[in-house]
Structures are given as C-alpha cells and as structure tokens.
Amino acid sequence: MSAILKKVIYTSLGVASVTQDKLKELVEDLIQNDHYTEEEGRRIVDTFLMDLRAQVDMVHGNVQHKVDEILAKAGITNLQQLKDELSNYFRDVKENPAHITRLPTLKQ
C-alpha cells in the first residue's frame, strides 16, 4: 500500500512540476509580448508556487492522518513501532524457526 501512495504522491509532484514549467514558459511569453511586466509575471509564478506548496502540504497531512488511523486500528502507535516489532519477529524466526507459530497478533 505504501508503494501505491508513494507513486501517487510522486506522480502528483511530477505533474505539478511540469505545470510549473509550462506556467513559467507562458508567463515569459506574455512578458516578451508586452502583455505583462516582469514583476507581474513573478507575482503570478510566486502565487502559483505558494498555492502548490499549500496543496502538497494538505495532501501530505491527509495521507499521514489516514496512515495514523489505520495504524491505530491495528493497535500500533506509530510506524517505527511496527517496523521494530516486525524486525524482532523476523530475527526470532531466523534464529529459531519454531517462532513462526508465534505470529504477531493485533492488540484489541
């Protein structure tokens, strides 16, 4: 699931980057054709970048909130705790394969 989330986020950021580049090209064309001054062009690009940053922060916050909800339902307080528990479990199984019968359980 985390791989899918990473792909979605990276794709979104890629689209935003391409959009930013195209916006800059458009503004430069408008400046060259005397439709906008350089200062107005900078203001447009800066406004776009601030809005983009706010949207990226919002998406990141929403994703983090959903991940925290899912972990809480599983009785895990944070992702590091899950990683530590899995590492310990795999280490135990490698040392003694009989531990495989002791699967981790959800805390209820």
ZADO-1210 file (C-alpha; in nm, 4 decimals, padded with zeros to 6 digits):
<atoms>
<atom x="00.0000" y="00.0000" z="00.0000" code="MET" pos="1"/>
<atom x="00.2812" y="00.2416" z="00.0777" code="SER" pos="2"/>
<atom x="00.4262" y="00.1838" z="-00.2694" code="ALA" pos="3"/>
<atom x="00.0971" y="00.2924" z="-00.4232" code="ILE" pos="4"/>
<atom x="00.0863" y="00.6033" z="-00.2042" code="LEU" pos="5"/>
<atom x="00.4436" y="00.6887" z="-00.2996" code="LYS" pos="6"/>
<atom x="00.3619" y="00.6512" z="-00.6694" code="LYS" pos="7"/>
<atom x="00.0537" y="00.8725" z="-00.6339" code="VAL" pos="8"/>
<atom x="00.2472" y="01.1408" z="-00.4481" code="ILE" pos="9"/>
<atom x="00.5432" y="01.1297" z="-00.6875" code="TYR" pos="10"/>
<atom x="00.3113" y="01.1424" z="-00.9874" code="THR" pos="11"/>
<atom x="00.1273" y="01.4384" z="-00.8394" code="SER" pos="12"/>
<atom x="00.4530" y="01.6191" z="-00.7740" code="LEU" pos="13"/>
<atom x="00.5705" y="01.5397" z="-01.1276" code="GLY" pos="14"/>
<atom x="00.2514" y="01.6824" z="-01.2756" code="VAL" pos="15"/>
<atom x="00.2882" y="01.9896" z="-01.0570" code="ALA" pos="16"/>
<atom x="00.6484" y="02.0337" z="-01.1700" code="SER" pos="17"/>
<atom x="00.5553" y="02.0097" z="-01.5378" code="VAL" pos="18"/>
<atom x="00.2680" y="02.2514" z="-01.4785" code="THR" pos="19"/>
<atom x="00.5067" y="02.4922" z="-01.3076" code="GLN" pos="20"/>
<atom x="00.7485" y="02.4754" z="-01.6012" code="ASP" pos="21"/>
<atom x="00.4686" y="02.5374" z="-01.8519" code="LYS" pos="22"/>
<atom x="00.3369" y="02.8262" z="-01.6428" code="LEU" pos="23"/>
<atom x="00.6815" y="02.9850" z="-01.6378" code="LYS" pos="24"/>
<atom x="00.7070" y="02.9469" z="-02.0170" code="GLU" pos="25"/>
<atom x="00.3636" y="03.1054" z="-02.0610" code="LEU" pos="26"/>
<atom x="00.4496" y="03.3967" z="-01.8332" code="VAL" pos="27"/>
<atom x="00.7825" y="03.4508" z="-02.0135" code="GLU" pos="28"/>
<atom x="00.5978" y="03.4599" z="-02.3477" code="ASP" pos="29"/>
<atom x="00.3482" y="03.7100" z="-02.2101" code="LEU" pos="30"/>
<atom x="00.6319" y="03.9267" z="-02.0762" code="ILE" pos="31"/>
<atom x="00.8166" y="03.9133" z="-02.4101" code="GLN" pos="32"/>
<atom x="00.4994" y="04.0165" z="-02.5943" code="ASN" pos="33"/>
<atom x="00.4496" y="04.3065" z="-02.3501" code="ASP" pos="34"/>
<atom x="00.1245" y="04.1692" z="-02.2086" code="HIS" pos="35"/>
<atom x="00.2687" y="04.1588" z="-01.8560" code="TYR" pos="36"/>
<atom x="00.5601" y="04.3245" z="-01.6850" code="THR" pos="37"/>
<atom x="00.8341" y="04.1098" z="-01.5360" code="GLU" pos="38"/>
<atom x="00.7117" y="04.1982" z="-01.1882" code="GLU" pos="39"/>
<atom x="00.3573" y="04.0841" z="-01.2686" code="GLU" pos="40"/>
<atom x="00.4967" y="03.7605" z="-01.4139" code="GLY" pos="41"/>
<atom x="00.6953" y="03.6926" z="-01.0974" code="ARG" pos="42"/>
<atom x="00.3865" y="03.7610" z="-00.8866" code="ARG" pos="43"/>
<atom x="00.1829" y="03.5097" z="-01.0901" code="ILE" pos="44"/>
<atom x="00.4505" y="03.2404" z="-01.0610" code="VAL" pos="45"/>
<atom x="00.5050" y="03.3076" z="-00.6891" code="ASP" pos="46"/>
<atom x="00.1306" y="03.2875" z="-00.6210" code="THR" pos="47"/>
<atom x="00.1141" y="02.9601" z="-00.8128" code="PHE" pos="48"/>
<atom x="00.4080" y="02.8166" z="-00.6180" code="LEU" pos="49"/>
<atom x="00.2601" y="02.9173" z="-00.2815" code="MET" pos="50"/>
<atom x="-00.0749" y="02.7592" z="-00.3744" code="ASP" pos="51"/>
<atom x="00.1037" y="02.4458" z="-00.4940" code="LEU" pos="52"/>
<atom x="00.3027" y="02.4208" z="-00.1711" code="ARG" pos="53"/>
<atom x="-00.0175" y="02.4563" z="00.0328" code="ALA" pos="54"/>
<atom x="-00.1854" y="02.1795" z="-00.1674" code="GLN" pos="55"/>
<atom x="00.1148" y="01.9468" z="-00.1314" code="VAL" pos="56"/>
<atom x="00.1184" y="02.0098" z="00.2445" code="ASP" pos="57"/>
<atom x="-00.2557" y="01.9403" z="00.2611" code="MET" pos="58"/>
<atom x="-00.2207" y="01.6099" z="00.0706" code="VAL" pos="59"/>
<atom x="00.0724" y="01.5076" z="00.2891" code="HIS" pos="60"/>
<atom x="-00.1285" y="01.5852" z="00.6018" code="GLY" pos="61"/>
<atom x="-00.4299" y="01.3889" z="00.4754" code="ASN" pos="62"/>
<atom x="-00.2163" y="01.0864" z="00.3852" code="VAL" pos="63"/>
<atom x="-00.0393" y="01.0973" z="00.7215" code="GLN" pos="64"/>
<atom x="-00.3731" y="01.1223" z="00.9020" code="HIS" pos="65"/>
<atom x="-00.5118" y="00.8174" z="00.7171" code="LYS" pos="66"/>
<atom x="-00.1967" y="00.6152" z="00.7852" code="VAL" pos="67"/>
<atom x="-00.2187" y="00.7056" z="01.1548" code="ASP" pos="68"/>
<atom x="-00.5864" y="00.5987" z="01.1611" code="GLU" pos="69"/>
<atom x="-00.5048" y="00.2624" z="01.0015" code="ILE" pos="70"/>
<atom x="-00.2165" y="00.2038" z="01.2416" code="LEU" pos="71"/>
<atom x="-00.4325" y="00.2987" z="01.5409" code="ALA" pos="72"/>
<atom x="-00.6976" y="00.0457" z="01.4349" code="LYS" pos="73"/>
<atom x="-00.4246" y="-00.2188" z="01.4350" code="ALA" pos="74"/>
<atom x="-00.3118" y="-00.1136" z="01.7822" code="GLY" pos="75"/>
<atom x="00.0124" y="00.0398" z="01.6595" code="ILE" pos="76"/>
<atom x="00.1024" y="00.3779" z="01.7999" code="THR" pos="77"/>
<atom x="00.3467" y="00.4647" z="01.5232" code="ASN" pos="78"/>
<atom x="00.5162" y="00.3269" z="01.2150" code="LEU" pos="79"/>
<atom x="00.8538" y="00.2869" z="01.3864" code="GLN" pos="80"/>
<atom x="00.6943" y="00.0584" z="01.6451" code="GLN" pos="81"/>
<atom x="00.5592" y="-00.1619" z="01.3639" code="LEU" pos="82"/>
<atom x="00.8992" y="-00.1766" z="01.1941" code="LYS" pos="83"/>
<atom x="01.0680" y="-00.2680" z="01.5223" code="ASP" pos="84"/>
<atom x="00.8147" y="-00.5415" z="01.6006" code="GLU" pos="85"/>
<atom x="00.8485" y="-00.6931" z="01.2524" code="LEU" pos="86"/>
<atom x="01.2284" y="-00.6801" z="01.2674" code="SER" pos="87"/>
<atom x="01.2264" y="-00.8553" z="01.6036" code="ASN" pos="88"/>
<atom x="00.9831" y="-01.1174" z="01.4761" code="TYR" pos="89"/>
<atom x="01.1922" y="-01.1902" z="01.1638" code="PHE" pos="90"/>
<atom x="01.5070" y="-01.2092" z="01.3734" code="ARG" pos="91"/>
<atom x="01.3389" y="-01.4544" z="01.6106" code="ASP" pos="92"/>
<atom x="01.2190" y="-01.6723" z="01.3220" code="VAL" pos="93"/>
<atom x="01.5658" y="-01.6799" z="01.1667" code="LYS" pos="94"/>
<atom x="01.7175" y="-01.7826" z="01.4993" code="GLU" pos="95"/>
<atom x="01.4501" y="-02.0410" z="01.5749" code="ASN" pos="96"/>
<atom x="01.2012" y="-02.1378" z="01.3013" code="PRO" pos="97"/>
<atom x="00.9612" y="-02.2666" z="01.5699" code="ALA" pos="98"/>
<atom x="00.8788" y="-01.8993" z="01.6370" code="HIS" pos="99"/>
<atom x="00.6826" y="-01.8922" z="01.3130" code="ILE" pos="100"/>
<atom x="00.3905" y="-02.0375" z="01.5041" code="THR" pos="101"/>
<atom x="00.4002" y="-01.7286" z="01.7265" code="ARG" pos="102"/>
<atom x="00.2562" y="-01.4845" z="01.4740" code="LEU" pos="103"/>
<atom x="00.2121" y="-01.1262" z="01.5870" code="PRO" pos="104"/>
<atom x="-00.1431" y="-01.0524" z="01.6972" code="THR" pos="105"/>
<atom x="-00.3492" y="-00.7367" z="01.6840" code="LEU" pos="106"/>
<atom x="-00.3906" y="-00.5588" z="02.0151" code="LYS" pos="107"/>
<atom x="-00.7553" y="-00.5192" z="02.0997" code="GLN" pos="108"/>
</atoms>
